[in-house]
Amino acid sequence: FPVTIHSDPEKYFKAPTEPIIIVESGTLGLFQDPVTLCNAFSFLRQQCSRKVELRFYGDGPRVPELREAIRNKAGTYYLGHLSSDTLLSTLRRADIGVVTLQPLEFNKLAISRRVLDYAAAGLAIVYCGDGEGAEIIHKHKAGLVVPPGQVGELKKL
């Protein structure tokens, strides 16, 4: 599982006026936890001296809940489903990819495809989960791991 983070070093020397772009992409289903990310992001925007944006790409049963969670939250966007042809190029313009998982036994055994997509795009990864996916992030030093569903831990990053 080769992971290359920061494959384009120039990308990480953005002008201070350019936003830091955080993404969560893929299925927004019952196993994911995008609302926790929205809550932590609100805190981050208050604390960060730079402009930060949170962008969600995907589709699934949690979209209505996500739309409600981001209503009137500055810098937070739901941008719909992307075809696989455009996903990688879109992710390459981001800075951080986030995987949010519910604290469920099934999620401990699964490895989110998002990890692979984010690694292919050269993103730093914040993995909000445990189990095999978290082990991969640790082993390959591909990013940070936060326990699932713990907004407080995300706020510390």
DSSP file with accessible surface (Angstrom, degrees, kcal/mol):
  #  RESIDUE AA STRUCTURE BP1 BP2  ACC     N-H-->O    O-->H-N    N-H-->O    O-->H-N    TCO  KAPPA ALPHA  PHI   PSI    X-CA   Y-CA   Z-CA
    1    1 A F              0   0   87      0, 0.0     2,-0.3     0, 0.0     0, 0.0   0.000 360.0 360.0 360.0  76.2    0.0    0.0    0.0
    2    2 A P        -     0   0  126      0, 0.0     2,-0.5     0, 0.0   138,-0.0  -0.557 360.0-170.3 -72.4 129.4    2.4    2.7   -1.1
    3    3 A V        -     0   0   30     -2,-0.3     2,-0.6   137,-0.1   117,-0.1  -0.980   8.7-168.5-122.4 127.4    1.2    6.1    0.0
    4    4 A T        -     0   0   88     -2,-0.5     3,-0.4   115,-0.4     2,-0.4  -0.958   7.9-173.0-116.8 112.1    2.8    9.4   -1.2
    5    5 A I  S    S+     0   0   38     -2,-0.6   118,-0.1     1,-0.2   119,-0.1  -0.832  70.5  16.5-103.0 144.2    1.8   12.4    0.8
    6    6 A H  S    S+     0   0   95    116,-1.3    -1,-0.2    -2,-0.4   117,-0.1   0.906  70.7 161.5  62.9  43.8    2.8   15.9   -0.4
    7    7 A S  S    S+     0   0   79     -3,-0.4    -1,-0.1     1,-0.3    -2,-0.1   0.743  72.8  45.7 -67.3 -20.7    3.7   14.6   -3.9
    8    8 A D  S >> S-     0   0   85    114,-0.2     3,-1.6     1,-0.1     4,-0.5  -0.802  71.7-174.8-121.7  88.8    3.5   18.2   -5.1
    9    9 A P  G >4 S+     0   0   74      0, 0.0     3,-1.3     0, 0.0     4,-0.1   0.820  80.5  63.5 -58.1 -32.0    5.4   20.3   -2.6
   10   10 A E  G >4 S+     0   0  147      1,-0.3     3,-1.7     2,-0.2    -2,-0.0   0.834  92.1  66.1 -60.5 -31.3    4.5   23.6   -4.3
   11   11 A K  G <4 S+     0   0   33     -3,-1.6     3,-0.3     1,-0.3    -1,-0.3   0.819  96.9  55.3 -59.3 -29.3    0.9   22.8   -3.5
   12   12 A Y  G << S+     0   0   59     -3,-1.3    -1,-0.3    -4,-0.5    -2,-0.2   0.354  93.5  69.6 -93.0   8.7    1.6   23.2    0.3
   13   13 A F  S <  S+     0   0  157     -3,-1.7    -1,-0.2    -4,-0.1    -2,-0.1  -0.423  72.3 165.0-117.5  55.0    3.1   26.7   -0.1
   14   14 A K        -     0   0   41     -3,-0.3    -3,-0.1     1,-0.1     6,-0.0  -0.356  45.9 -98.2 -69.4 151.3   -0.2   28.4   -0.8
   15   15 A A    >   -     0   0   41      1,-0.1     3,-2.2     4,-0.1    -1,-0.1  -0.387  36.1-113.9 -63.9 146.2   -0.5   32.2   -0.6
   16   16 A P  T 3  S+     0   0  106      0, 0.0    35,-0.5     0, 0.0    -1,-0.1   0.713 116.5  60.1 -57.7 -19.1   -2.0   33.2    2.7
   17   17 A T  T 3  S+     0   0  123     33,-0.1    -2,-0.0     2,-0.1    -3,-0.0   0.635  86.7  89.8 -84.1 -14.2   -5.0   34.5    0.8
   18   18 A E  S <  S-     0   0   91     -3,-2.2    33,-0.2     1,-0.1     2,-0.1  -0.649  83.1-115.8 -83.5 139.3   -5.8   31.0   -0.7
   19   19 A P        -     0   0   26      0, 0.0     2,-0.6     0, 0.0    33,-0.3  -0.366  16.0-120.9 -73.8 150.6   -8.1   28.9    1.3
   20   20 A I  E     -a   52   0A  42     31,-2.5    33,-2.9    -2,-0.1     2,-0.6  -0.811  34.4-145.7 -81.7 126.1   -7.1   25.6    2.9
   21   21 A I  E     -a   53   0A  13     -2,-0.6    74,-2.7    31,-0.2    75,-1.9  -0.876  17.3-173.3-107.4 121.2   -9.5   23.1    1.4
   22   22 A I  E     -ab  54  96A  14     31,-2.9    33,-2.8    -2,-0.6     2,-0.3  -0.923  12.5-170.4-109.5 133.0  -10.8   20.1    3.4
   23   23 A V  E     -ab  55  97A   1     73,-2.7    75,-2.9    -2,-0.4     2,-0.4  -0.929  23.9-170.9-127.0 150.7  -12.9   17.5    1.6
   24   24 A E  E     +a   56   0A   0     31,-2.0    33,-2.4    -2,-0.3     2,-0.3  -0.976  25.9 177.2-130.6 123.8  -15.0   14.5    2.4
   25   25 A S  E     +a   57   0A   1     -2,-0.4     2,-0.2    73,-0.4    33,-0.2  -0.885  29.4  42.4-127.1 158.4  -16.0   12.5   -0.7
   26   26 A G  S    S-     0   0   31     31,-1.3    33,-0.4    -2,-0.3     2,-0.1  -0.656  94.1  -0.9 111.9-164.8  -17.9    9.4   -1.4
   27   27 A T        -     0   0   90     -2,-0.2     2,-0.9    31,-0.2    33,-0.2  -0.388  51.2-154.3 -64.7 131.0  -21.0    7.8   -0.1
   28   28 A L        +     0   0    0     31,-2.3    34,-2.8    -2,-0.1    35,-0.4  -0.719  47.5 138.9-104.6  76.0  -22.7    9.8    2.6
   29   29 A G  S >  S-     0   0    5     -2,-0.9     3,-1.2    32,-0.2    31,-0.0  -0.258  70.1 -71.8-111.1-163.7  -24.5    6.8    4.1
   30   30 A L  T 3  S+     0   0  130      1,-0.3    72,-0.0    -2,-0.1    -2,-0.0   0.698 125.3  55.4 -69.3 -19.0  -25.3    5.3    7.5
   31   31 A F  T 3  S+     0   0   88     70,-0.1    71,-2.8    75,-0.0    -1,-0.3   0.599  97.6  77.4 -89.6 -13.2  -21.7    4.3    8.2
   32   32 A Q  B <   -F  101   0B  24     -3,-1.2    69,-0.3    69,-0.3     3,-0.1  -0.525  63.4-152.8 -95.1 167.4  -20.3    7.8    7.7
   33   33 A D     >  +     0   0   12     67,-0.8     4,-1.2    -2,-0.2     3,-0.4  -0.441  31.0 152.0-138.5  61.3  -20.5   10.8   10.1
   34   34 A P  H  > S+     0   0    0      0, 0.0     4,-2.2     0, 0.0     5,-0.1   0.802  70.8  63.7 -67.0 -25.5  -20.4   14.1    8.2
   35   35 A V  H  > S+     0   0   27      2,-0.2     4,-2.3     1,-0.2     5,-0.2   0.906  99.4  53.2 -67.2 -38.4  -22.4   16.0   10.8
   36   36 A T  H  > S+     0   0   19     -3,-0.4     4,-2.3     1,-0.2    -1,-0.2   0.925 108.7  50.7 -59.6 -42.3  -19.6   15.5   13.4
   37   37 A L  H  X S+     0   0   11     -4,-1.2     4,-2.6     1,-0.2    -2,-0.2   0.915 107.9  52.6 -62.5 -42.3  -17.2   16.9   10.8
   38   38 A C  H  X S+     0   0    0     -4,-2.2     4,-1.9     2,-0.2    -1,-0.2   0.921 109.6  49.1 -58.7 -43.3  -19.4   20.0   10.3
   39   39 A N  H  X S+     0   0   70     -4,-2.3     4,-1.2     1,-0.2    -2,-0.2   0.917 113.3  45.7 -65.4 -41.9  -19.5   20.6   14.0
   40   40 A A  H  X S+     0   0    8     -4,-2.3     4,-2.2     1,-0.2    -1,-0.2   0.884 109.0  57.1 -68.2 -35.8  -15.8   20.4   14.4
   41   41 A F  H  X S+     0   0    4     -4,-2.6     4,-2.8     1,-0.2     5,-0.2   0.885  99.5  58.0 -64.0 -38.7  -15.3   22.6   11.3
   42   42 A S  H  X S+     0   0   35     -4,-1.9     4,-1.3     1,-0.2    -1,-0.2   0.921 109.0  46.1 -57.0 -42.2  -17.3   25.4   12.8
   43   43 A F  H  X S+     0   0   68     -4,-1.2     4,-1.5     2,-0.2    -2,-0.2   0.927 110.7  53.1 -65.1 -44.1  -14.8   25.4   15.7
   44   44 A L  H  X S+     0   0   59     -4,-2.2     4,-2.2     1,-0.2     3,-0.3   0.917 104.9  54.3 -59.6 -44.6  -11.9   25.3   13.3
   45   45 A R  H  < S+     0   0   92     -4,-2.8    -1,-0.2     1,-0.2    -2,-0.2   0.872 108.2  50.1 -60.0 -35.2  -13.1   28.3   11.3
   46   46 A Q  H  < S+     0   0  148     -4,-1.3    -1,-0.2    -5,-0.2    -2,-0.2   0.838 117.3  39.6 -70.5 -32.6  -13.3   30.4   14.5
   47   47 A Q  H  < S+     0   0  124     -4,-1.5     2,-0.3    -3,-0.3    -2,-0.2   0.692  96.9  89.7 -90.9 -22.4   -9.7   29.4   15.6
   48   48 A C     <  -     0   0   40     -4,-2.2     4,-0.1    -5,-0.2    -4,-0.0  -0.611  57.4-157.4 -87.2 135.0   -7.9   29.5   12.2
   49   49 A S  S    S+     0   0  127     -2,-0.3     2,-0.2     2,-0.1    -1,-0.1   0.666  77.5  69.2 -81.5 -15.9   -6.3   32.7   11.0
   50   50 A R  S    S-     0   0   76      1,-0.1     2,-0.2   -31,-0.0   -33,-0.1  -0.653  97.9 -94.9 -98.9 158.9   -6.5   31.5    7.4
   51   51 A K        -     0   0  113    -35,-0.5   -31,-2.5    -2,-0.2     2,-0.4  -0.534  46.5-171.0 -70.3 133.4   -9.5   31.0    5.2
   52   52 A V  E     -a   20   0A   3    -33,-0.3     2,-0.4    -2,-0.2   -31,-0.2  -0.991   7.7-164.9-130.8 138.3  -10.7   27.4    5.4
   53   53 A E  E     -a   21   0A  17    -33,-2.9   -31,-2.9    -2,-0.4     2,-0.5  -0.965   8.0-155.5-124.0 144.1  -13.3   25.6    3.3
   54   54 A L  E     -ac  22  76A   0     21,-3.0    23,-2.8    -2,-0.4     2,-0.4  -0.980  17.1-173.8-116.6 121.9  -15.1   22.3    3.9
   55   55 A R  E     -ac  23  77A  52    -33,-2.8   -31,-2.0    -2,-0.5     2,-0.5  -0.968   9.9-159.5-123.1 131.0  -16.4   20.6    0.8
   56   56 A F  E     -ac  24  78A   0     21,-2.9    23,-3.1    -2,-0.4     2,-0.4  -0.925   9.1-176.6-108.0 131.8  -18.5   17.5    0.6
   57   57 A Y  E     +a   25   0A  17    -33,-2.4   -31,-1.3    -2,-0.5     2,-0.3  -0.995  41.5  54.1-124.6 132.9  -18.8   15.5   -2.6
   58   58 A G        -     0   0    4     22,-1.6     2,-0.3    -2,-0.4   -31,-0.2  -0.899  62.8-106.9 143.8-170.3  -21.0   12.4   -2.9
   59   59 A D        +     0   0   95    -33,-0.4   -31,-2.3    -2,-0.3     3,-0.1  -0.951  44.5 110.0-150.9 163.4  -24.5   11.1   -2.5
   60   60 A G  S >  S-     0   0   23     -2,-0.3     3,-1.7   -33,-0.2   -31,-0.2  -0.859  74.2 -56.6 149.1 179.7  -26.4    8.9   -0.1
   61   61 A P  T 3  S+     0   0   89      0, 0.0     4,-0.3     0, 0.0   -32,-0.2   0.684 122.1  59.8 -67.5 -16.0  -29.1    8.8    2.5
   62   62 A R  T 3> S+     0   0   21    -34,-2.8     4,-2.7     1,-0.2     5,-0.2   0.459  75.8  96.7 -92.2   2.5  -27.4   11.3    4.9
   63   63 A V  H <> S+     0   0   10     -3,-1.7     4,-3.2   -35,-0.4     5,-0.2   0.928  81.9  50.4 -59.4 -46.2  -27.4   14.1    2.3
   64   64 A P  H  > S+     0   0   90      0, 0.0     4,-2.0     0, 0.0    -1,-0.2   0.934 113.2  46.7 -58.4 -41.7  -30.6   15.8    3.7
   65   65 A E  H  > S+     0   0   89     -4,-0.3     4,-2.3     2,-0.2    -2,-0.2   0.904 113.2  49.6 -64.5 -40.8  -29.1   15.7    7.2
   66   66 A L  H  X S+     0   0    0     -4,-2.7     4,-2.1     2,-0.2     5,-0.2   0.936 107.8  52.9 -63.9 -45.7  -25.9   17.1    5.9
   67   67 A R  H  X S+     0   0  138     -4,-3.2     4,-0.8     1,-0.2    -1,-0.2   0.901 111.3  47.3 -57.5 -40.6  -27.6   19.9    4.0
   68   68 A E  H >< S+     0   0  111     -4,-2.0     3,-0.5    -5,-0.2    -1,-0.2   0.907 110.2  52.8 -66.5 -40.6  -29.4   20.9    7.2
   69   69 A A  H 3< S+     0   0   21     -4,-2.3    -2,-0.2     1,-0.2    -1,-0.2   0.829 113.1  43.0 -66.1 -32.0  -26.1   20.7    9.2
   70   70 A I  H >< S+     0   0   21     -4,-2.1     3,-2.4    -5,-0.1    -1,-0.2   0.558  81.7 125.4 -93.9  -5.5  -24.3   23.1    6.8
   71   71 A R  T << S-     0   0  144     -4,-0.8     3,-0.1    -3,-0.5    -3,-0.0  -0.285  88.5  -0.9 -55.7 128.5  -27.2   25.5    6.4
   72   72 A N  T 3  S+     0   0  163      1,-0.2     2,-0.7     4,-0.1    -1,-0.3   0.688  97.3 131.5  62.9  20.8  -25.9   29.0    7.2
   73   73 A K    X   -     0   0   54     -3,-2.4     3,-1.5     3,-0.2    -1,-0.2  -0.905  57.1-130.5-103.9 110.9  -22.4   27.7    8.0
   74   74 A A  T 3  S+     0   0   63     -2,-0.7     3,-0.1     1,-0.2   -29,-0.1  -0.243  86.3  16.3 -59.0 140.5  -19.9   29.9    6.2
   75   75 A G  T 3  S+     0   0    8      1,-0.2   -21,-3.0   -22,-0.1     2,-0.5   0.528  97.2 114.0  77.9   6.5  -17.2   28.1    4.2
   76   76 A T  E <   +c   54   0A  10     -3,-1.5     2,-0.4   -23,-0.2   -21,-0.2  -0.949  41.1 177.2-116.8 127.9  -19.1   24.7    4.2
   77   77 A Y  E     -c   55   0A  94    -23,-2.8   -21,-2.9    -2,-0.5     2,-0.6  -0.985  28.1-155.2-136.0 138.4  -20.4   23.4    0.9
   78   78 A Y  E     +c   56   0A  34     -2,-0.4   -21,-0.2   -23,-0.2   -23,-0.1  -0.969  19.4 176.7-105.9 118.8  -22.2   20.3   -0.4
   79   79 A L        -     0   0   85    -23,-3.1   -22,-0.2    -2,-0.6    -1,-0.1   0.237  33.2-127.2-113.1  11.5  -21.3   20.0   -4.1
   80   80 A G        -     0   0   16    -24,-0.3   -22,-1.6   -22,-0.1    -1,-0.3  -0.118  48.7 -22.8  80.3-172.2  -23.0   16.7   -5.0
   81   81 A H        -     0   0  135    -24,-0.2     2,-0.4   -56,-0.1   -54,-0.0  -0.511  54.5-156.1 -78.7 139.9  -21.8   13.6   -6.7
   82   82 A L        -     0   0   39     -2,-0.2   -23,-0.1   -23,-0.0    -2,-0.0  -0.936  20.5-117.3-113.8 141.9  -18.7   13.6   -8.9
   83   83 A S    >>  -     0   0   53     -2,-0.4     4,-1.8     1,-0.1     3,-0.9  -0.354  30.7-111.7 -68.4 156.7  -18.0   11.1  -11.6
   84   84 A S  H 3> S+     0   0   90      1,-0.2     4,-0.8     2,-0.2    -1,-0.1   0.812 117.0  63.6 -62.7 -25.4  -14.9    9.0  -11.1
   85   85 A D  H 34 S+     0   0  143      1,-0.2     4,-0.4     2,-0.1    -1,-0.2   0.862 113.1  31.7 -65.8 -34.7  -13.3   10.8  -14.0
   86   86 A T  H <> S+     0   0   57     -3,-0.9     4,-2.1     2,-0.1    -2,-0.2   0.639 100.6  81.4 -99.6 -13.3  -13.4   14.1  -12.2
   87   87 A L  H  X S+     0   0   26     -4,-1.8     4,-2.9     1,-0.2     5,-0.2   0.944  92.4  46.5 -59.1 -51.9  -13.0   13.0   -8.6
   88   88 A L  H  X S+     0   0   58     -4,-0.8     4,-2.2     1,-0.2    -1,-0.2   0.923 113.4  48.0 -61.9 -44.2   -9.2   12.6   -8.6
   89   89 A S  H  > S+     0   0   51     -4,-0.4     4,-0.6     1,-0.2    -1,-0.2   0.882 113.4  49.2 -65.8 -34.4   -8.6   15.9  -10.3
   90   90 A T  H >< S+     0   0   16     -4,-2.1     3,-1.1     1,-0.2     4,-0.2   0.929 110.5  49.9 -68.2 -43.8  -11.0   17.6   -7.9
   91   91 A L  H >< S+     0   0    0     -4,-2.9     3,-2.0     1,-0.3    -2,-0.2   0.867 101.2  63.7 -63.6 -34.7   -9.3   16.0   -4.9
   92   92 A R  H 3< S+     0   0  135     -4,-2.2    -1,-0.3     1,-0.3    -2,-0.2   0.731  97.9  56.4 -64.1 -19.6   -5.8   17.1   -6.1
   93   93 A R  T << S+     0   0  149     -3,-1.1    -1,-0.3    -4,-0.6    -2,-0.2   0.493  97.8  82.1 -87.8  -3.6   -6.9   20.7   -5.7
   94   94 A A    <   -     0   0    1     -3,-2.0   -72,-0.2    -4,-0.2     3,-0.1  -0.390  65.9-150.3 -93.8 174.7   -7.7   20.0   -2.0
   95   95 A D  S    S+     0   0   12    -74,-2.7    29,-1.4     1,-0.3     2,-0.4   0.707  76.6  27.1-113.2 -37.2   -5.3   20.0    1.0
   96   96 A I  E     -bd  22 124A  48    -75,-1.9   -73,-2.7    27,-0.2     2,-0.4  -0.998  60.9-155.2-136.3 131.9   -6.8   17.5    3.4
   97   97 A G  E     -bd  23 125A   0     27,-2.8    29,-2.5    -2,-0.4     2,-0.4  -0.907  15.1-157.6-105.8 135.0   -9.1   14.5    2.9
   98   98 A V  E     - d   0 126A   4    -75,-2.9     2,-0.5    -2,-0.4   -73,-0.4  -0.930  10.9-165.2-117.4 136.0  -11.3   13.4    5.8
   99   99 A V  E     - d   0 127A   0     27,-2.5    29,-3.6    -2,-0.4     2,-0.5  -0.986  12.1-171.4-113.1 119.3  -12.9   10.0    6.4
  100  100 A T  E     + d   0 128A   2     -2,-0.5   -67,-0.8    27,-0.2     2,-0.4  -0.969   6.8 179.5-114.7 126.8  -15.6   10.1    9.1
  101  101 A L  B     -F   32   0B   8     27,-2.1    48,-0.4    -2,-0.5   -69,-0.3  -0.957  29.3-116.9-126.5 145.3  -17.0    6.8   10.3
  102  102 A Q        -     0   0   48    -71,-2.8     2,-2.3    -2,-0.4     5,-0.1  -0.430  42.6-101.2 -69.5 151.5  -19.7    6.0   12.9
  103  103 A P  S    S+     0   0   81      0, 0.0     2,-0.3     0, 0.0    -1,-0.1  -0.455  74.5 138.8 -76.9  74.7  -18.4    4.0   15.9
  104  104 A L    >>  -     0   0   73     -2,-2.3     4,-0.8   -73,-0.1     3,-0.5  -0.912  63.6-123.7-120.5 148.0  -19.8    0.7   14.5
  105  105 A E  H >> S+     0   0  133     -2,-0.3     3,-1.0     1,-0.2     4,-0.8   0.887 110.7  59.3 -56.9 -40.0  -18.1   -2.8   14.6
  106  106 A F  H >> S+     0   0  116      1,-0.3     3,-1.1     2,-0.2     4,-1.0   0.898  99.6  56.9 -57.2 -40.7  -18.5   -3.1   10.8
  107  107 A N  H <4 S+     0   0    6     -3,-0.5    26,-0.4     1,-0.3    -1,-0.3   0.764  97.1  63.0 -66.7 -22.5  -16.4    0.0   10.3
  108  108 A K  H << S+     0   0   72     -3,-1.0    24,-2.5    -4,-0.8    -1,-0.3   0.791 108.2  42.4 -69.7 -26.3  -13.5   -1.5   12.2
  109  109 A L  H << S+     0   0  123     -3,-1.1     2,-0.2    -4,-0.8    -2,-0.2   0.644 103.3  81.1 -93.8 -16.4  -13.2   -4.2    9.6
  110  110 A A     <  -     0   0   31     -4,-1.0    23,-0.8    22,-0.0     2,-0.5  -0.571  63.3-148.3 -95.0 153.0  -13.6   -2.1    6.6
  111  111 A I        -     0   0   71     -2,-0.2     2,-0.1    21,-0.1    -3,-0.1  -0.976  28.3-127.2-117.4 113.3  -11.1    0.1    4.8
  112  112 A S    >>  -     0   0   20     -2,-0.5     3,-1.4     1,-0.2     4,-0.7  -0.362   4.5-136.6 -63.2 135.2  -12.8    3.1    3.3
  113  113 A R  H 3> S+     0   0  162      1,-0.3     4,-2.5     2,-0.2     3,-0.3   0.777 101.2  75.0 -60.6 -25.0  -12.1    3.7   -0.4
  114  114 A R  H 3> S+     0   0    9      1,-0.2     4,-3.1     2,-0.2     5,-0.3   0.871  87.3  59.7 -56.1 -37.1  -11.7    7.3    0.5
  115  115 A V  H <> S+     0   0    0     -3,-1.4     4,-2.3     1,-0.2    -1,-0.2   0.940 108.5  43.9 -57.0 -45.6   -8.3    6.4    2.0
  116  116 A L  H  X S+     0   0   85     -4,-0.7     4,-2.5    -3,-0.3    -2,-0.2   0.918 114.5  49.0 -67.3 -43.0   -7.1    5.2   -1.4
  117  117 A D  H  X S+     0   0   27     -4,-2.5     4,-1.6     2,-0.2    -2,-0.2   0.929 113.7  46.0 -61.9 -46.1   -8.6    8.1   -3.3
  118  118 A Y  H  <>S+     0   0    0     -4,-3.1     5,-2.7    -5,-0.2     4,-0.5   0.903 112.9  49.7 -65.7 -41.6   -7.0   10.7   -0.9
  119  119 A A  H ><5S+     0   0   13     -4,-2.3     3,-1.3    -5,-0.3  -115,-0.4   0.922 109.3  52.2 -63.2 -42.4   -3.7    8.9   -1.0
  120  120 A A  H 3<5S+     0   0   59     -4,-2.5    -1,-0.2     1,-0.3    -2,-0.2   0.838 110.0  49.7 -62.2 -30.9   -3.8    8.8   -4.9
  121  121 A A  T 3<5S-     0   0    3     -4,-1.6    -1,-0.3    -5,-0.2    -2,-0.2   0.512 116.2-116.4 -85.6  -5.3   -4.5   12.6   -4.8
  122  122 A G  T < 5 +     0   0    1     -3,-1.3  -116,-1.3    -4,-0.5     2,-0.2   0.754  61.2 153.4  78.3  25.2   -1.6   13.2   -2.5
  123  123 A L      < -     0   0    0     -5,-2.7     2,-0.2  -118,-0.1    -1,-0.2  -0.583  50.6-117.2 -87.9 148.9   -3.7   14.5    0.4
  124  124 A A  E     -d   96   0A  26    -29,-1.4   -27,-2.8    -2,-0.2     2,-0.4  -0.592  40.6-137.4 -71.3 144.7   -2.9   14.4    4.1
  125  125 A I  E     -de  97 143A   2     17,-1.6    19,-2.4    -2,-0.2     2,-0.6  -0.921  20.8-164.6-117.1 134.2   -5.6   12.3    5.6
  126  126 A V  E     -de  98 144A  20    -29,-2.5   -27,-2.5    -2,-0.4     2,-0.7  -0.977  17.9-163.9-110.6 113.9   -7.6   12.7    8.8
  127  127 A Y  E     -de  99 145A   0     17,-3.1    19,-2.8    -2,-0.6     2,-1.2  -0.893   9.1-167.0-106.0 110.2   -9.2    9.4    9.6
  128  128 A C  E     +de 100 146A   5    -29,-3.6   -27,-2.1    -2,-0.7     2,-0.3  -0.744  60.8  60.5 -97.0  84.3  -12.1    9.5   12.1
  129  129 A G        -     0   0    2     17,-1.3     2,-0.2    -2,-1.2    17,-0.1  -0.970  68.1-123.1-180.0-176.1  -12.4    5.9   12.9
  130  130 A D        +     0   0   54     -2,-0.3     3,-0.5    17,-0.1     4,-0.3  -0.746  59.7  53.4-138.7-174.2  -10.6    2.8   14.2
  131  131 A G  S  > S-     0   0   21     -2,-0.2     4,-2.1     1,-0.2   -22,-0.2  -0.495 109.2 -13.8  85.9-151.5   -9.8   -0.7   13.1
  132  132 A E  H  > S+     0   0   90    -24,-2.5     4,-2.1     1,-0.2    -1,-0.2   0.862 133.6  54.0 -61.3 -39.3   -8.0   -1.6    9.9
  133  133 A G  H  > S+     0   0    0    -23,-0.8     4,-2.0    -3,-0.5    -1,-0.2   0.931 109.8  47.6 -61.7 -44.1   -8.3    1.8    8.2
  134  134 A A  H  > S+     0   0    9     -4,-0.3     4,-2.5     1,-0.2    -1,-0.2   0.900 109.0  55.1 -63.7 -38.9   -6.8    3.5   11.2
  135  135 A E  H  X S+     0   0  126     -4,-2.1     4,-3.1     1,-0.2    -1,-0.2   0.889 106.4  51.2 -62.3 -39.9   -3.9    1.0   11.2
  136  136 A I  H  X S+     0   0   32     -4,-2.1     4,-2.3     2,-0.2     6,-0.3   0.924 109.3  50.0 -63.7 -43.6   -3.1    1.7    7.6
  137  137 A I  H  <>S+     0   0    0     -4,-2.0     5,-2.0     1,-0.2     6,-0.5   0.945 115.6  43.2 -61.1 -45.8   -3.0    5.5    8.3
  138  138 A H  H ><5S+     0   0  126     -4,-2.5     3,-1.1     3,-0.2    -2,-0.2   0.951 113.5  50.6 -62.9 -51.0   -0.6    4.9   11.2
  139  139 A K  H 3<5S+     0   0  163     -4,-3.1    -1,-0.2     1,-0.3    -2,-0.2   0.874 119.4  35.3 -58.3 -41.1    1.6    2.3    9.5
  140  140 A H  T 3<5S-     0   0   63     -4,-2.3    -1,-0.3    -5,-0.2    -2,-0.2   0.337 103.0-125.9 -98.9   7.0    2.2    4.4    6.4
  141  141 A K  T < 5 +     0   0  181     -3,-1.1    -3,-0.2    -4,-0.5    -4,-0.1   0.894  58.8 148.6  50.1  46.7    2.2    7.8    8.2
  142  142 A A      < -     0   0    2     -5,-2.0   -17,-1.6    -6,-0.3     2,-0.3   0.448  63.1 -58.7 -91.5  -3.4   -0.5    9.0    5.8
  143  143 A G  E    S-e  125   0A  30     -6,-0.5     2,-0.3   -19,-0.2   -17,-0.2  -0.989  73.7 -39.5 161.8-151.6   -2.2   11.4    8.3
  144  144 A L  E     -e  126   0A  92    -19,-2.4   -17,-3.1    -2,-0.3     2,-0.4  -0.844  38.3-145.8-115.2 149.6   -3.9   11.6   11.6
  145  145 A V  E     -e  127   0A  38     -2,-0.3   -17,-0.2   -19,-0.2   -15,-0.1  -0.946  14.8-177.6-118.4 133.5   -6.3    9.2   13.3
  146  146 A V  E     -e  128   0A   5    -19,-2.8   -17,-1.3    -2,-0.4     3,-0.1  -0.977  37.4-100.3-125.6 139.3   -9.1   10.4   15.6
  147  147 A P    >   -     0   0   51      0, 0.0     3,-1.3     0, 0.0     7,-0.1  -0.291  54.5 -91.0 -57.1 144.4  -11.6    8.1   17.5
  148  148 A P  T 3  S+     0   0   14      0, 0.0   -19,-0.1     0, 0.0   -46,-0.1  -0.281 102.5   6.0 -63.1 139.7  -14.9    7.9   15.6
  149  149 A G  T 3  S+     0   0   33    -48,-0.4     2,-1.0   -21,-0.2     3,-0.2   0.552  88.6 129.7  72.8  11.1  -17.7   10.3   16.5
  150  150 A Q    X>  +     0   0   93     -3,-1.3     4,-1.6     1,-0.2     3,-0.8  -0.733  29.5 177.7-107.0  90.3  -15.6   12.4   18.9
  151  151 A V  H 3> S+     0   0   32     -2,-1.0     4,-2.3     1,-0.3     5,-0.2   0.885  80.0  61.9 -55.5 -39.9  -15.9   16.1   17.9
  152  152 A G  H 3> S+     0   0   42      1,-0.2     4,-0.9     2,-0.2    -1,-0.3   0.882 102.8  49.6 -57.2 -39.6  -13.7   17.1   20.8
  153  153 A E  H <> S+     0   0   65     -3,-0.8     4,-0.6     1,-0.2     3,-0.5   0.889 108.7  52.1 -68.4 -38.9  -10.8   15.2   19.4
  154  154 A L  H >< S+     0   0   20     -4,-1.6     3,-1.1     1,-0.2    -2,-0.2   0.889 104.1  58.1 -63.6 -36.4  -11.3   16.7   15.9
  155  155 A K  H 3< S+     0   0   91     -4,-2.3    -1,-0.2     1,-0.2    -2,-0.2   0.800  98.1  60.9 -63.8 -28.3  -11.2   20.2   17.5
  156  156 A K  H 3<        0   0  154     -4,-0.9    -1,-0.2    -3,-0.5    -2,-0.2   0.705 360.0 360.0 -73.0 -20.3   -7.8   19.5   19.0
  157  157 A L    <<        0   0  103     -3,-1.1    -1,-0.2    -4,-0.6    -2,-0.2   0.768 360.0 360.0 -72.4 360.0   -6.3   19.0   15.5
